[in-house]
Structure formats: C-alpha cells, structure tokens
C-alpha cells in the first residue's frame, strides 16, 4: 500500500502543478515570481493534503466528502494567504486560490473518471 500512496502523492503533485500553472496563464497572469510562488505553495500544500486524505481514508470511517472538504478549504486558505502576503499581482488572492483549486480538483475528478 505504501507504493500506492507514494504514487498518488507524485501523480497528484505533478497534475496539480501542471493544471494550476495552466490556470495561472489562462487567467492572464504573466509575472514569473507569482508563478514560482504558485509552484511553491502547491509543493507545500498538495502533498500534505493528499497524505492526510489517504491517512483519513485508511484509518477512519469518515465519508470521503467529510475528509476532502476541510482539507481543500485549508489548502485554499493557506495558498490564498501566501498569494496575499508574497504575491506581486494577485488582486483577489483568495478568489484566485479558490478558482485554481476548483479547476485543479475538478480536472482531477474528470481524469479519474476516465482511468
């Protein structure tokens, strides 16, 4: 099972970085420092969220939504806070964080459907 979790961590991080980077540029952002910030905050939050998700799934009887929602909300808050504090061109950092995470999460759900 450890290999499955490690693979999940790696795949999730790679997809998140690709999808949220794409979202960043589609949203009209071009500042390279802000893009590097996006990469760094996702390296900070994504593995933690995925690992906590798997630990909760494996060791609790909680419904998956009861696990996913608080974890995603925490990631959105942390990322939005980082964008607000360290970003150069994030006019609405929390809104950007919500939108980027929704895009990434939703795309992940669609991708899983076809796998």
ROVO-249884 format. One line per 4 residues: their letters; for each residue z, x, y of C-alpha. Coordinates in nm, 4 decimals, padded with zeros to 6 digits. Layout:
# residues N
A> Z:X:Y ~ ... .
//
This chain:
# residues 115
XXXX> 00.0000:00.0000:00.0000 ~ 00.0625:00.2921:00.2382 ~ -00.3089:00.3789:00.2333 ~ -00.3997:00.0227:00.3241 .
XXXX> -00.1640:00.0260:00.6219 ~ -00.2883:00.3658:00.7405 ~ -00.6488:00.2493:00.7097 ~ -00.5584:-00.0672:00.9000 .
XXXX> -00.3986:00.1414:01.1756 ~ -00.7034:00.3667:01.2087 ~ -00.9631:00.0892:01.1953 ~ -00.7702:-00.1270:01.4386 .
XXXX> -00.7319:00.1558:01.6894 ~ -01.0979:00.2572:01.6689 ~ -01.2184:-00.1011:01.7091 ~ -00.9738:-00.1691:01.9912 .
XXXX> -01.0825:00.1401:02.1813 ~ -01.4498:00.0517:02.1371 ~ -01.4097:-00.3163:02.2251 ~ -01.1764:-00.2728:02.5214 .
XXXX> -01.3872:00.0146:02.6563 ~ -01.6897:-00.2119:02.6337 ~ -01.4962:-00.4873:02.8071 ~ -01.3919:-00.2418:03.0785 .
XXXX> -01.7527:-00.1559:03.1612 ~ -01.8791:-00.5143:03.1212 ~ -01.6096:-00.6188:03.3691 ~ -01.7765:-00.3895:03.6209 .
XXXX> -01.5183:-00.1138:03.6168 ~ -01.6542:00.2391:03.6571 ~ -01.3554:00.4536:03.7539 ~ -01.3238:00.7207:03.4841 .
XXXX> -00.9494:00.7658:03.5485 ~ -00.8948:00.3932:03.4933 ~ -01.1000:00.4102:03.1717 ~ -00.8901:00.7052:03.0497 .
XXXX> -00.5796:00.5023:03.1349 ~ -00.7171:00.2153:02.9250 ~ -00.7693:00.4556:02.6345 ~ -00.4188:00.5996:02.6679 .
XXXX> -00.2382:00.2655:02.6925 ~ -00.4245:00.1415:02.3864 ~ -00.3323:00.4569:02.1957 ~ 00.0262:00.3791:02.2962 .
XXXX> 00.0333:00.0087:02.2133 ~ -00.2189:-00.0600:01.9368 ~ -00.0678:00.1480:01.6530 ~ 00.2789:00.0169:01.7355 .
XXXX> 00.1615:-00.3455:01.7330 ~ -00.0317:-00.3046:01.4073 ~ 00.2534:-00.1201:01.2347 ~ 00.5124:-00.3756:01.3472 .
XXXX> 00.2798:-00.6537:01.2350 ~ 00.2488:-00.5080:00.8841 ~ 00.6223:-00.4420:00.8559 ~ 00.6975:-00.8006:00.9588 .
XXXX> 00.4390:-00.9401:00.7154 ~ 00.5722:-00.7306:00.4292 ~ 00.9448:-00.7731:00.4905 ~ 00.9873:-01.1194:00.6435 .
XXXX> 00.8792:-01.4723:00.5667 ~ 00.7694:-01.5396:00.9228 ~ 00.4454:-01.7234:00.9832 ~ 00.1746:-01.4813:01.0971 .
XXXX> 00.1445:-01.6547:01.4344 ~ 00.5183:-01.6021:01.4906 ~ 00.4547:-01.2321:01.4373 ~ 00.1269:-01.1931:01.6252 .
XXXX> 00.2074:-01.3851:01.9439 ~ 00.5158:-01.1860:02.0531 ~ 00.3538:-00.8561:01.9588 ~ 00.0361:-00.9324:02.1543 .
XXXX> 00.2371:-01.0579:02.4526 ~ 00.4370:-00.7350:02.4523 ~ 00.1155:-00.5297:02.4414 ~ -00.0345:-00.7328:02.7279 .
XXXX> 00.2799:-00.6842:02.9372 ~ 00.3069:-00.3098:02.8699 ~ -00.0629:-00.2481:02.9313 ~ -00.0656:-00.4618:03.2457 .
XXXX> 00.2356:-00.2763:03.3780 ~ 00.0654:00.0583:03.3152 ~ -00.2538:-00.0615:03.4857 ~ -00.0494:-00.1823:03.7823 .
XXXX> 00.1532:00.1362:03.8172 ~ -00.1050:00.4019:03.7332 ~ -00.4445:00.2367:03.7773 ~ -00.6588:00.3020:04.0788 .
XXXX> -00.8845:-00.0066:04.0795 ~ -00.7042:-00.2839:03.8953 ~ -00.6701:-00.5670:04.1479 ~ -00.5187:-00.8023:03.8892 .
XXXX> -00.3839:-00.5694:03.6204 ~ -00.2096:-00.8338:03.4098 ~ -00.5126:-01.0618:03.4148 ~ -00.7311:-00.7690:03.3102 .
XXXX> -00.4865:-00.6887:03.0295 ~ -00.4855:-01.0493:02.9060 ~ -00.8652:-01.0704:02.9153 ~ -00.9233:-00.7316:02.7488 .
XXXX> -00.6713:-00.8077:02.4740 ~ -00.8094:-01.1559:02.4179 ~ -01.1607:-01.0115:02.3912 ~ -01.0481:-00.7404:02.1514 .
XXXX> -00.8282:-00.9679:01.9392 ~ -01.0899:-01.2436:01.9257 ~ -01.3627:-00.9985:01.8312 ~ -01.1367:-00.8614:01.5583 .
XXXX> -01.0838:-01.2098:01.4172 ~ -01.4615:-01.2674:01.4113 ~ -01.5240:-00.9304:01.2465 ~ -01.2602:-01.0007:00.9785 .
XXX> -01.4276:-01.3319:00.9060 ~ -01.7474:-01.1523:00.8060 ~ -01.5825:-00.8783:00.5988 .
//
